[in-house]
Amino acid sequence: MAESIIFAVAGNMITKMGSLALRELGLSWRINDELDKLQGTLSAIRAVLLDAEEQQSKSHAVKDWISKLKDVFYDIDDLVDELSYETLKKQVLTESRRTTKHVRIFFSKFHQVSFGLKMGQQIKEVREKLNAIADDKDKLHLSMRMGEIQGDELRKIRETSSFIPEGEVIGRDDDKKVIIDFLLDTKTKKDNVEVISIVGMGGLGKTALAQSVYNDEKINKHFQLKLWVCISEEFNVRTIVGNIIELFEEKKLEPLQLDKLQSML
């Protein structure tokens, strides 16, 4: 449903902010109270989004309200991404059981306090913007319609595959060329692990762009092996590594310890 994109984005943000791993670190960062307030305001706005998306074609005021909301959503998306990155970094370092200086710095009290203060201030600033938009929604007489899309359906929307129908990616030729040129750059050291991030709000075509690159003829000719692995909201290193190996082996693996899986990979 094209009209439910911003509704789905809001739901995904709420789910991320409520994740157990993020909330556990939120205690040490002392930002859970601010997250609760932001999550509550976002939930109240999300309750009327389906109605707002229908009315925007008839009401300039509603259309302007949604436009302002999208601007704040970009800020929330960046905020949640930074929090999620820090959370995933801790999970990876913990499961890998590394004892490097970098890990000690990451878990230091100074890092936790300074990061928490910075993020707490950012959350407060974003929440104030969102509160102003939430106040305006009452003036637009928008109706609550929460039953049309369930939480499980939002999770299904996030699941992806490498298949893309022909002609699906439009107006992304320049972005596609930049990524492909980077991947095919022979000057890149072979012992490096290169990562390209495609970021932005939901509905902008990030996955379609990645699919287009993945299926490009130049990429197919250059790389002997390609694997498309979908990472779910519930990040688990053992599951991810196991999925990668299963795709390569084309068979189901027996349950194995992370150390053994990493050696196989």
C-alpha positions in Angstrom: 0.0 0.0 0.0 1.8 3.1 -1.2 -0.3 5.4 1.0 0.9 3.6 4.1 4.7 4.2 3.6 5.0 7.0 6.2 2.8 4.9 8.6 5.2 2.0 8.2 8.3 4.2 8.7 6.8 5.4 12.0 6.1 1.9 13.1 9.6 0.7 12.3 11.1 3.6 14.3 8.9 2.8 17.3 10.0 -0.9 17.1 13.7 0.0 16.9 13.4 2.4 19.9 11.7 -0.4 21.9 14.3 -3.1 21.2 15.6 -4.9 24.2 19.3 -4.5 23.3 18.9 -0.7 22.8 17.0 -0.3 26.0 19.6 -2.3 28.0 22.3 0.1 26.8 19.9 3.0 27.3 20.1 2.3 31.0 23.8 2.9 31.0 23.4 5.9 28.7 20.5 7.2 30.9 18.4 8.1 27.9 15.4 5.7 28.4 13.2 8.4 29.8 13.8 10.6 26.8 13.2 7.6 24.5 9.9 6.8 26.2 8.7 10.4 25.7 9.8 10.4 22.0 8.2 6.9 21.5 5.0 8.0 23.1 4.6 11.2 20.9 5.5 9.2 17.8 2.9 6.6 18.6 0.2 9.3 19.1 1.1 10.8 15.7 1.2 7.4 14.0 -2.4 6.7 15.2 -3.7 9.3 12.8 -1.2 8.9 9.9 -3.4 6.6 7.7 -6.2 9.2 7.9 -3.8 12.1 7.2 -2.4 10.3 4.1 -5.8 10.0 2.7 -6.8 13.6 3.4 -3.6 15.2 2.1 -4.9 15.2 -1.5 -7.9 17.2 -0.4 -6.4 19.5 2.3 -3.4 21.7 1.8 -3.1 22.0 5.6 -2.8 18.3 6.0 -0.3 18.0 3.2 1.8 20.7 4.8 1.6 18.9 8.1 2.8 15.6 6.6 5.7 17.5 4.9 6.8 18.9 8.2 6.5 15.5 9.8 8.7 13.9 7.1 11.4 16.5 7.9 11.4 15.5 11.5 11.3 11.8 10.6 14.7 12.3 8.8 16.1 13.5 12.1 14.6 10.6 14.1 15.8 8.2 11.5 19.4 9.5 11.9 19.0 9.4 15.6 17.8 5.8 15.7 20.4 4.7 13.3 23.2 6.1 15.5 21.7 4.4 18.6 21.3 1.1 16.7 24.9 1.3 15.4 26.3 1.7 18.9 24.0 -1.1 20.1 25.1 -3.5 17.3 28.7 -2.6 17.9 28.5 -3.7 21.5 26.7 -7.0 20.5 29.4 -7.8 17.9 32.3 -7.0 20.3 30.6 -9.0 23.1 29.9 -12.1 21.1 33.3 -12.1 19.5 34.8 -11.8 23.0 37.5 -9.5 22.0 39.8 -7.9 24.6 41.4 -5.1 22.5 42.1 -1.6 23.7 39.3 -0.4 21.4 36.8 -2.6 23.3 38.0 -1.4 26.7 37.5 2.2 25.5 34.0 1.4 24.2 32.9 0.0 27.5 34.6 2.7 29.6 32.5 4.8 32.0 33.7 8.0 30.3 32.4 6.8 26.9 29.1 5.7 28.2 28.5 9.0 30.1 29.7 11.3 27.2 27.7 9.4 24.6 24.6 9.3 26.8 24.8 13.1 27.4 25.2 13.8 23.7 22.3 11.5 22.6 20.1 12.6 25.4 20.4 16.2 24.2 19.7 15.2 20.6 16.7 13.1 21.5 15.3 16.1 23.5 15.8 18.5 20.5 14.0 16.1 18.1 11.2 15.4 20.6 10.5 19.2 20.9 10.1 19.4 17.1 7.8 16.4 17.1 5.8 17.8 20.0 5.0 20.9 18.0 3.8 18.8 15.1 1.7 16.6 17.5 0.0 19.7 18.8 -1.0 20.7 15.3 -2.6 17.4 14.5 -5.5 18.1 16.9 -6.4 21.2 14.9 -6.7 19.1 11.7 -9.4 16.8 13.2 -7.6 13.6 12.1 -9.1 10.2 13.0 -7.3 7.3 14.6 -7.1 4.2 12.4 -4.5 1.8 13.8 -6.1 -1.5 12.9 -5.2 -1.6 9.2 -1.6 -2.6 9.5 -0.3 -4.9 12.2 3.1 -5.0 13.7 4.0 -8.4 12.2 3.1 -7.0 8.7 5.6 -4.2 9.2 8.3 -6.7 10.0 7.5 -8.6 6.8 7.9 -5.4 4.8 11.6 -5.3 5.9 12.4 -8.8 4.5 14.1 -8.5 1.2 15.5 -10.7 -1.6 17.9 -10.1 -4.5 15.2 -10.3 -7.1 14.1 -7.1 -8.8 11.6 -6.7 -11.7 13.1 -5.2 -14.8 12.6 -1.4 -15.0 11.9 -1.1 -11.2 14.8 1.3 -10.5 14.1 4.7 -12.1 16.4 7.8 -11.9 19.2 6.0 -10.0 21.7 5.6 -12.8 24.2 8.0 -11.3 24.0 6.4 -7.8 24.3 2.9 -9.4 27.4 3.9 -11.4 29.2 5.3 -8.3 28.6 2.1 -6.4 29.6 -0.2 -9.2 32.8 1.8 -10.0 33.7 1.5 -6.3 33.1 -2.3 -6.3 35.1 -2.8 -9.5 38.1 -0.6 -8.5 41.1 -2.8 -8.8 43.2 -0.4 -6.7 41.4 -1.5 -3.6 43.5 -3.8 -1.4 42.3 -7.4 -1.5 42.7 -7.9 2.2 40.3 -5.0 3.0 36.6 -5.5 3.8 34.8 -2.8 2.0 31.3 -1.6 3.2 29.0 0.7 1.2 26.1 2.1 3.1 22.9 3.2 1.4 21.0 5.3 3.9 17.7 7.2 4.1 14.0 6.9 5.1 11.9 4.1 4.1 10.3 4.2 0.6 13.2 6.1 -1.1 14.3 3.0 -3.1 17.4 2.0 -1.1 16.7 -1.7 -1.4 15.9 -1.4 -5.1 19.2 0.4 -5.8 21.1 -2.4 -3.9 19.2 -5.1 -5.9 20.0 -3.3 -9.2 23.7 -3.2 -8.4 23.6 -6.9 -7.2 22.1 -8.0 -10.5 24.2 -5.8 -12.8 26.0 -7.7 -15.6 29.4 -6.1 -14.8 29.1 -7.3 -11.2 28.1 -10.8 -12.3 31.2 -11.0 -14.6 33.6 -9.6 -12.0 32.7 -11.6 -8.9 32.9 -15.4 -8.7 30.6 -15.4 -5.6 27.7 -13.2 -4.6 25.4 -13.7 -1.6 22.3 -11.7 -0.7 21.7 -11.9 3.1 18.8 -10.1 4.7 19.5 -8.9 8.2 16.4 -8.8 10.4 15.6 -6.2 13.1 16.7 -8.8 15.7 20.5 -8.7 15.2 22.2 -12.0 16.0 25.8 -12.6 14.9 25.5 -16.4 15.0 22.3 -16.4 12.9 23.8 -14.1 10.3 27.1 -16.0 9.9 25.1 -19.3 9.7 22.8 -17.8 7.0 25.8 -16.8 4.9 27.3 -20.2 5.1 24.0 -22.0 4.3 23.6 -19.8 1.2 27.0 -20.9 0.0 26.7 -24.5 0.9 23.1 -24.6 -0.3 22.1 -26.8 2.6 20.9 -26.5 6.2 23.6 -26.4 8.9 23.6 -28.3 12.2 23.6 -26.0 15.3 27.2 -24.8 15.8 29.1 -22.5 18.1 29.9 -19.0 16.8 33.7 -19.7 16.8 33.2 -22.7 14.6 30.9 -20.8 12.2 33.4 -17.9 12.0 36.2 -20.4 11.1 34.0 -21.9 8.4 33.2 -18.5 7.0 
